[in-house]
Amino acid sequence: MLVEVSNDLQAKVGDLVEISIPKGTVLKLSVFVYLFPIIALMIGAFLGEFIANSLQIKSSWPAILLGIIFFGLAFCVLKIFEQKKMSGGDYNPKMTHIVTNVSSPEPCDSR
């Protein structure tokens, strides 16, 4: 796996390093990425159904269309979130430990 991190430990090319992300970050992002679009889809569908009922339309098309629109808008919101939050340091992985140096194949303890 290839991950870009800032080289705070002055690791050299070929060094094996340990990286970490803040606790709870993966769970928060997973919930946001997976549940937010589904919730938006459901809100759009319920809103479309409400509008159809209030206009006395017997079709499901308003619910389907608004559900798809809200689902698409959720992905736009996720893209904006990614551009703003991922550029900051809160969600980026950090180099925490050099496991093996290139010059010496034995594990080093730089914690």
Sine and cosine of phi, psi and omega as CSV:
sin_phi,cos_phi,sin_psi,cos_psi,sin_omega,cos_omega
0.00,0.00,0.64,-0.76,0.01,-1.00
-0.94,-0.34,0.84,-0.54,0.00,-1.00
-0.75,-0.66,0.75,-0.67,0.05,-1.00
-1.00,-0.04,0.80,-0.60,0.05,-1.00
-0.68,-0.74,0.33,-0.94,0.08,-1.00
-0.96,0.27,0.60,-0.80,-0.08,-1.00
-1.00,0.00,0.95,0.32,-0.03,-1.00
-0.96,0.28,-0.37,0.93,-0.05,-1.00
-0.99,-0.15,0.12,0.99,-0.03,-1.00
0.82,0.57,0.72,0.70,0.07,-1.00
-0.95,0.30,0.48,-0.88,0.00,-1.00
-0.98,-0.20,0.30,-0.95,0.04,-1.00
-0.86,0.51,0.79,-0.62,-0.01,-1.00
0.98,-0.18,-0.27,0.96,0.06,-1.00
-0.92,0.40,0.60,-0.80,0.11,-0.99
-1.00,-0.06,0.86,-0.52,-0.08,-1.00
-0.84,-0.54,0.39,-0.92,0.07,-1.00
-0.98,-0.20,0.71,-0.71,0.05,-1.00
-0.85,-0.52,0.38,-0.92,0.05,-1.00
-0.53,-0.85,0.31,-0.95,0.12,-0.99
-0.82,-0.57,0.40,-0.92,-0.04,-1.00
-0.84,0.54,0.53,-0.85,-0.02,-1.00
-0.86,0.50,0.64,-0.77,0.05,-1.00
0.99,0.12,-0.20,0.98,-0.05,-1.00
-0.90,0.43,-0.71,0.70,-0.02,-1.00
-0.89,0.45,-0.68,0.74,0.00,-1.00
-0.90,0.43,-0.72,0.70,0.00,-1.00
-0.87,0.49,-0.74,0.67,-0.02,-1.00
-0.91,0.41,-0.62,0.79,0.01,-1.00
-0.90,0.44,-0.71,0.70,0.02,-1.00
-0.88,0.47,-0.70,0.72,-0.03,-1.00
-0.91,0.41,-0.72,0.70,-0.07,-1.00
-0.94,0.34,-0.61,0.79,-0.07,-1.00
-1.00,0.00,-0.64,0.77,-0.09,-1.00
-1.00,0.05,-0.56,0.83,-0.06,-1.00
-0.84,0.54,-0.75,0.66,0.03,-1.00
-0.89,0.45,-0.59,0.81,0.00,-1.00
-0.93,0.37,-0.67,0.74,0.04,-1.00
-0.90,0.43,-0.66,0.75,0.04,-1.00
-0.89,0.46,-0.66,0.75,0.05,-1.00
-0.86,0.51,-0.71,0.70,-0.02,-1.00
-0.92,0.39,-0.65,0.76,0.03,-1.00
-0.89,0.46,-0.70,0.72,0.03,-1.00
-0.88,0.47,-0.67,0.74,0.00,-1.00
-0.91,0.41,-0.69,0.72,0.02,-1.00
-0.91,0.42,-0.64,0.77,0.03,-1.00
-0.91,0.42,-0.68,0.73,0.05,-1.00
-0.89,0.46,-0.65,0.76,0.05,-1.00
-0.90,0.43,-0.65,0.76,0.02,-1.00
-0.89,0.45,-0.71,0.71,0.01,-1.00
-0.90,0.44,-0.68,0.73,0.02,-1.00
-0.88,0.48,-0.68,0.74,0.01,-1.00
-0.92,0.39,-0.64,0.76,-0.02,-1.00
-0.94,0.34,-0.46,0.89,0.07,-1.00
-1.00,-0.05,0.07,1.00,0.01,-1.00
0.84,0.55,0.71,0.71,0.08,-1.00
-0.99,-0.11,0.76,-0.65,-0.06,-1.00
-1.00,0.00,0.13,0.99,-0.07,-1.00
-0.99,-0.14,0.40,-0.92,0.07,-1.00
-1.00,-0.03,-0.04,1.00,-0.07,-1.00
-0.87,0.50,-0.64,0.77,0.04,-1.00
-0.87,0.50,-0.64,0.77,0.02,-1.00
-0.92,0.40,-0.66,0.75,-0.01,-1.00
-0.91,0.41,-0.74,0.67,-0.04,-1.00
-0.90,0.43,-0.73,0.69,0.01,-1.00
-0.92,0.38,-0.56,0.83,0.08,-1.00
-0.88,0.48,-0.71,0.70,0.02,-1.00
-0.91,0.41,-0.66,0.75,0.01,-1.00
-0.89,0.46,-0.73,0.68,0.00,-1.00
-0.91,0.43,-0.60,0.80,0.04,-1.00
-0.89,0.46,-0.71,0.70,0.05,-1.00
-0.90,0.44,-0.66,0.75,0.03,-1.00
-0.89,0.45,-0.54,0.84,0.03,-1.00
-0.89,0.46,-0.64,0.77,0.03,-1.00
-0.94,0.35,-0.54,0.84,0.10,-0.99
-0.90,0.43,-0.68,0.74,0.05,-1.00
-0.89,0.46,-0.66,0.75,0.03,-1.00
-0.89,0.46,-0.62,0.78,0.01,-1.00
-0.91,0.41,-0.68,0.74,0.05,-1.00
-0.90,0.44,-0.68,0.74,0.04,-1.00
-0.86,0.51,-0.69,0.73,0.00,-1.00
-0.88,0.47,-0.70,0.72,-0.04,-1.00
-0.91,0.40,-0.60,0.80,-0.04,-1.00
-0.99,0.13,-0.76,0.65,-0.11,-0.99
-0.98,0.21,-0.61,0.79,-0.07,-1.00
-0.96,0.29,-0.33,0.94,0.05,-1.00
-0.97,0.24,-0.35,0.94,0.08,-1.00
-0.99,0.13,0.01,-1.00,-0.08,-1.00
-1.00,-0.06,-0.11,0.99,-0.11,-0.99
-0.92,0.40,-0.58,0.82,-0.11,-0.99
-0.95,-0.30,0.01,1.00,-0.04,-1.00
-1.00,0.06,0.61,-0.79,0.07,-1.00
-0.93,0.37,0.44,-0.90,0.00,-1.00
-0.80,-0.60,0.56,-0.83,0.05,-1.00
-0.98,0.22,0.83,-0.55,-0.08,-1.00
-0.92,-0.38,-0.35,0.94,-0.15,-0.99
-0.29,-0.96,0.70,-0.71,0.14,-0.99
-1.00,-0.01,0.91,-0.42,-0.06,-1.00
-0.99,0.17,-0.74,0.67,-0.01,-1.00
-0.65,-0.76,0.77,-0.64,0.08,-1.00
-0.99,0.13,0.43,-0.90,0.05,-1.00
-0.92,0.40,-0.66,0.75,-0.08,-1.00
-0.94,0.34,-0.53,0.85,0.02,-1.00
-0.81,-0.58,0.85,-0.53,-0.04,-1.00
-0.95,0.30,-0.09,1.00,0.02,-1.00
-0.99,0.14,0.55,-0.83,0.02,-1.00
-0.88,0.47,0.63,-0.78,0.05,-1.00
-0.93,-0.36,0.39,-0.92,-0.04,-1.00
-0.91,-0.42,1.00,0.07,-0.02,-1.00
-0.96,-0.27,0.42,0.91,0.00,-1.00
-0.96,0.28,0.00,0.00,0.00,0.00
